[in-house]
Amino acid sequence: MTTRIANIISIAGFVALAAYTALMYSGLPDPMPTNWNAAGEANDYMSRPAGTAVLAGVPLFIFAIFKLIPVISPRGFRTESFTGVLNILMVASVMFGCVISVAAIQAALGADFNISTVVMVSVGLLLIVMGNFLGKVRKNFFLGIRTPWTLASDEVWAKTHRLGGWCFVIAGVLVALSAVLVPDVQWLVYIIIGMALIPVVYSYIAYRKIEGFAPDPEIDEE
C-alpha cells in the first residue's frame, strides 16, 4: 500500500469519526461511560467534553505514532524497506481505533450490545491482519518481536517473525471465536500472552542454534 493511499484512508477514518462524535455529542450523558468490564457494564466515567475528545482522538494519536516511527528510527534500523507493510499496519490500527471509539459512543448512548464482545472481535481481526504481514517487517526498534536475540541477528529476526506471524493469526482467530463462544475478556489476555511467549522463547532457541553464545573475541587493550 502506498503512503498516499494509506494517508487518505487514515485521515478519512478519523475525520469521519470526528463528524460522528460531533453528531452524537448532544445525546451523550454527562458524565459519560468510557470503560466497561467483561460483562459490558460501565465502571469508569469522564465528563462529556473530555470523553468525546479522548474517543475522537484515539485514531489520530495512532496515526501520529506511525508517522513518527520512520522519522526517529536510527540508522541501521530504518523502516524504508517495509514502508508498504508499515502503511497497511497503520491503516489497520487506525480503523481499529475508529471501530472501538464508535462502539464506545454507541454503548454510552445506551445501545443494547456487549461492548467487550466488539472489542475482542476487533482485537482478533487486528491480530490476524498483523500476523499476515509480520514476516515482512524488517529489523527495527519499534515494531515486531524485539528481543535481545532478534535484534542481534538478521536471520533470527526473520525466522522468529515468520513463526510470530502464524502465532498472531492463530491468536486472532482464537480471540474472535472466544468473543462469541466464551465472551470473557480474560480469555483475550490468556491467548495473547500465550501466543506472544512462543516466538520470544523461539528467538532464544534460534539464536543459540544459529549464533551461539561463545564469548566475544578479546579486544587488545592498548
N, C-alpha and C positions, 0 to 999 in steps of 0.2 A: 504494500500500500504506500502510495506517495505521501510525502509530508503535506502537500497542499490538500489532498482529499481528506487526510486524517484531521487536519486543522478545521476544514469546513464542517465535517461531521461532528467533531467535538464541540465546536463553537455553536453549531445549530442545536446540539443537545442541551447545553446549559443555558442558552438563550430561551429555548422553548420551556425549560424548567422554570426559569425566572418569570416568564409570562404566566405560566400555570400557577405559580406560587402567588403572584400578584392577583390573579383572578380569584383564587380561593381565599385570599387573605381575610376578607371581612367575615367569612363564615367560620373561621378557626376560633377556638376558645382561647381565653387569655386568663391564666397561663395555659399553654398547650402541652400535651404529652410529647416527649422527644425520645423516650426509651421505654421498651417493653420487655417483660420477662418471657420465658419459654412458652407460657400459656397464652401469650398475646395480651397480657394485662399491663396497662401503663404503670410504671414505677418511678418515673422521673419527669419533671416538668421544667419548662423555661417560659419566660414571657413571650408573648406572640411575636413582637419585633425581633427578639434575639433568636427564637426558634426558627422562624422562617428564613432569617439571614443565614443561619448555620446550614439548614437543609438546602437552600438555593446555592450556597457557596461550596458545597462538597465537591461537585464535579469540576468547578473552576479551580479549586485547590489541587485536585488530582491532575488536571491539565497542566497547571503551573509546575508541579513536581516533575512530570515527564519532560517538560520543556527545559527544565533546569539541568537534568541529568547530562545531556550531551555537552552542555556549556562548562560544567565543573569537573567532568571526568578527566583524570590526569593522563599524561602521555603514556602510551603503552596499554591503556585500558579504555581507549576511546570507543564510541558506540557507532561510528560511521559504517562499520562493516555489517551491522544488522539494523540499519535505520528503518527499513521496511517492517521488520518484526517489532521494533520499538513502537512504531506508529500503530500497528494493529493492537498491541497491548494497551497503548494509551486510549484508543477508541473504546476498546472493551471495558477498560476500567472507568472511563468517563460515563459510558452508558450504564454500567453497574451503579455508579453513584446516582445517576438520574432516576433509575428504577427504584432504588431504595428510598430516595427522597420523596418521590411521588407516592410510594406506598405509605411512608410515614405521614404525609399530609392527609391521605385518604383515611388512615387509621385515626388521626387526630380529629377528623371530621365525623367520625363515628361509623365508618363503613364496616360492614359485617364480614370480616375475614381475619384470619390469624396472621399478623404481620411476620411472626417468626418463620412461618412456612414460606412466605415470599422471600425473606432474607436467605433462608437455607437453599432454596431452589436457585436464587440469583448467584449465591456463592458457588454452588455446584457448577452452574453454567460458566462462570468466570474461570474456575479452575480447569474446566475442560478446554476452554479456549487457550488459556496459558499453557496447559500441558502440550497442546498440539504444536506450539511454537517454541517451547523451552529449549529444545535441542538445537535451535538455530541462534540462540543467544550466545555471543562470544564473551570471553573473559572481561569482566568489568567489576567495579566496586559497588554497584547499586542494584542490579537485577540478577536473579538467578540464585543458585545454591552456592553461596560463598563460604567455603570452609578453608582452613589453612592449606588443605591438600589440593583443592580445586584451584585455588589462587596460585599455588606453587607449580602447577603443571598443566600445560595446554591439553595434553592427552587425558589426564584425569578429569579436567573440566568437561571435555567433550563427552567422555563415557558417562560421567555422573549425570550430565544434563539429558542425555538420551534416556537413561533409566528414570530420572526425575520427571521427564515428560510423561512417561507411562504412569508413574505414581500420581501425578496431578490429575490426569484424565480419570483414572480409577477412583481417586478420592472425590472428584467432581460428580461422577455417576452415583457413587455411594451416598454422598451428601444430598443430592437431589432426590434419590429414592427414599432416603430416610426421612426427608421432609414430608413425604406423602404417607409412608408406611409407619414411621415412628417419629412423629413431629416433636422432637426434643432437641433443643439447641446443644445439649451436652454431647449428643452423637456427632454434631458438627466438629466440636473440639476434639473428641477422641479420634475421629477419622483423619482430620488434618494433621494432628500431632503424629499419629501412627505412620501416615504416608510420608510426612516430612522427615522422619527419622531414618527411613530406609535409604534414601540417597546420601544422607550425611554419613551414615555408617559405611556405605559402599565407597564413598570418596576416600575414606581412610584405608580401606582394604585395597582399593585400586592403586592408591599411591604407594602403599607398601609393596605391592607386586611389581609396579612399573618403575618407580624411582628408588624405592628402598629407603632405609633410614641410616645409611652409613654416615659417619662423621664428615663434616665439611673438610676439604683439603686444608692443611695447615698453611697459614699465611706467615711468611718470613717477617719477623719483626726487625726493623732497622735499628 
